[in-house]
Amino acid sequence: MVSALFKFGLPSAAAALATGTLLFTDDEKKSSVFRKAFAFTQHHNAKTFDEHFPRGEWDKNWDFRDPISLVDKRKWEKADEAGRKKLIDENKSTATRNIILIRHGQYHLDREQKNLTQLGREQAELLGKRLANSDIKFSNLTMSTMTRATETANIILKHLPEDLPRMSSSLIEEGPPYPPVPDHKTWRPLDPEFYTEAARIESAFRRIFHRAPPSQKEDSYELVVCHANVIRYFICRALQFPPEGWLRMSLGNCSLTWIVVRPKGHVSIRSIGDIGHLTPNKISFT
């Protein structure tokens, strides 16, 4: 075999080995070389599709609103097969929830109250007009109790029906929702801040994000006026993405983020940080 390799020349022999097609008159030698060449080039463990593309699993009951989670366990134990099917059907969600998250307008960073700037008020006016012209019948509006969010919400409400249900919530105030990866160069809250504020913002997520209750018969369009950190964390949680990635997104002032929660608990996003209602000279990210 060695003499044969030198006979062909090393480069030619190497090429022949790569294809497994050395030509010898001696059938026995030819068979031996071919087997070795084939083993050299083809011997590996085949991977399955899932090994090529490892994926996590979607938690179908992430909101604990799957029908079986809502069934009274005592009734379930006493019911026959038909009765159990009825209990499941009675607790099925049939409507879709559209949750539209709005970041507040530009505000004064150097003031204690941190109220809206003139630009911030103009941004809110433009957003209010866009919502009013959307032909969407909004179900309700929830606003953060912080000044800049409340001011933004009140400007928006001027353009919407007076009877639109509204409420304030301190749960959706700004704060550090989760230690980010990578770290921010200058923004470094203390550990106790993350410990308490993360729990509050997670509580807000659980209160706001879930599939529609069985009693809801029509799709809803709900407005939530709050803050960038809160919205970005909500996006990660709603999509079941790692929560530490929230700071990798940037949201403009008075931007829209539209999240859809369907009856089976599937979640999708229509838009993130939509500022189509603002002209270039009205855009800011403070």
N, C-alpha and C positions, 0 to 999 in steps of 0.2 A: 504493500500500500504506500509505503514511504517513497519507493522508487517511482511508483506511478505518479505521486504528487509532484515530484521533481520533474518527471517527464512532461507533465502538463505545464509546469511553472507555478510558483506559489500563488500569484494573483489569479490565474485562471482556475486553479484548484479551489481557492477560497470561494470564487463565484459559483463554481459548480457545487460546492457544499451547500451554499445558500439555497440552491434550487433543488438539491437532491437528485441531480441528473448526470452524474459521472458516467461516461461510456467506456466500458471495458469489454474485451472479448471473452474474458473469463466470467461466466454467469455467476459463479459462487462469489467471486470478489465483488462483482457489481452489486449483488444483493446485499452483502455485508456493508459496503460503503453507503448504499442508499438508506439502509435502516438507521445507521449512525447519523447521517446528515438530516434525515427527517426528525429524529429524536432531538437533535441539536436546535432545529428551527421551530419545531411545532410542539414541544413538550411544555405545556403550561395548564394551569387549572382554569377552566372556563368559568366566567362570572355570570350570575343570573342578572336579569334586568334590574331587580331591586338592589343588588350589590353595586351595579354601575351607578344607580341613582337613589342613594339612601334618602328616605323621607320620614318625617315625623307623622303622627296621626292626628287628625282633627278630632277634638273632643266634642262629640255630638250633643252632650248634655252639659255644656259649659255654664249654662245659666240655671241649671236645675229646674227647667221648665218643660222637659220632655214629659209627654202625657203621663207616663207611669210614675213620675216623680210627684205629680199633682194629685194622684188618686188617693183617696182616704184608705189607708191600709186595712182598717177594720172592715170596710165595705168590700174590699177586694177579697179578703179571706172568706167572707160569707157568700160571695157571688159565684154562680155557675159560669160556664164558658160564655154564654150569651150575655150574662150580666157583666162580666169582665170586659167584653168587647164594647158594651155600652158605656162603661166607665171610661175606657180609653177614648172613645169618640167624643164624649162630653168634655174631655180635657185637652182636646187637640186645638192648637192655634190655627186660625185660618186667615188672619190678616197680616200684612207686612208693615213693619215700622220703619219709617224714614227719619233718621236722627240727623239734623243739620246743625253742626257745630260752628259757631261764629266766634272768631277772635275779636276782641274789643278794638276800638280805633287807637290811633297814635295818642300818646299821653305825655304829660310833663314828667320827665324822670327826676327833675331836681326839686319837686314839690312834695310836701308830706302827704297831701291828699292824692297826688298822682292823677289829677283829673285830665280830661281830654284837651288836646291842643285844638286850635282852629282847624287844622288839617284833619284831626281825628273826628271832629264833628261833621266835616264835609264828607269824610269817608262813610260815616254812619248814615248820612242822608242819602248818598248814592246807593248804598246797600239797601236801605229801606225802600227806595224807589224800585230797585231791581226785584225785590221780593214781592212788592205790590203788583208789579207787572208780570209776574210769573204765571198767573192763573192757577196757582196752587192754593188750596184751602188749608191753611195751617191749623193744626190742632191746639197748640199751646206754645207758650214761651217761658223758659226758665232762665233766670239771669243770676250771675254771681253777685254777691253782696258787696264786692269791691267797687269803689267809685267809678273807675274807668269802664267797667263792664256794665254797671247800672246805667250810666249816662248813655253808653252806646245802645243798650236795649231800649231805653226810653225814646231815643231819636228814631229808632227803627219802628217802634210801636205807633208812632205818629202816622205812619204810612199804611198800617194794617187795621183791620176792623176793631172798633172799640170794645167789642165783646169777646175778643180773643183772650182765653184764660192765660193768666200770667202768675208767676211766683218767683220769689228770691230764694237762693240756697247758698249757705256758707260752705257746703261740701265742695263746691266747684270753684272756690277761691284759688288763686295762684299759689304755687308751692313746689318744692322738689319732689317729684313723684317716685323716683327710683334712681339709685346711683348709676350714672351713665357710663357706657363704654364706647369709645375712649373717654377718658376724663377731659373735662373742660379746663383750659389753661388757667383761667382766673376765677371762674364760678365754682366755689367749693363749699357747699353747706356743711355744717357740722353733722356728725353722725346722729345725734338726737333729733335733728330736724328731719332727716330722712326717716327715722324710725316712727315719728308721729305723723308727719305730713303724708308720707306714703300710704299709711293706713287710712287716712281721711280720703285721699284721692281714689284709692282702691274702693272704698266704701261708696263713693260717688259713682264709680263705674258700675258697681253691682246694682245700684239703685236705678240707674238710667238705662243700662244696656241689658236687654233680655228680649225674648220673643214676645209677641203680643199675647195678652191673656185670652182664654177661650171666649170671654164675654165680648171682646172687641170684634166687631163684624166688618168694619171698613178699614182700609189702609190709613195710617196716620202720618202726618208730617209735623215733626216736633222741632222747635227751635231752641237751641241752648247757647246762650251768650256767655262766654267765659274766657279762658286764657290759653296761651300757646303751650305751656308745659303740660297743662291738663289735657288739652286736645291731642297732643302728640302721644301722650301716654295712652289715652283712650284708643287711638288708632292701633297701637301695638297690641293692646289687650284684646280689642275686638277681633283682630285678625289672627290672634294666637301667635304673634311674633314675640321674640325675646324682648321683655320690657326695657332692658338696658339700652336698647337701640333708639329710644325716643328722641334723643338729642341730635340725631343725625338728620332730622327734618327741620325745615324752616318754614314758618307761616307768616304771611303778610298781615298787617293790620286790616281788620274788617274783611278777612277772607272767609270763604265757606268751605267746610269739609262735610261731605254728604256720605253717611254710612247707612246701609240698608240691612235690616235684620228680618229674615224671612221666616215663615211659619214653622219650618223644620229646624230652625236654629242656624241655618247657613248665613254667613255674613259676607257682604261685599261692599266695596267703596266706589261711589260714583265720581267723587272728586276729592282732592286734597289741596287746601290752600287756594281755592279758586278766587281770583281777584279780577275777573273779567269785567266787572262793573266799574273798575277804576282806570282812569287814564294814566299814562306813565308819570305825569307830574303829581299824581295823587297817591302813588304807591310808597309805602314805608314798611319797615320791619322792626320798629322799636317795641 
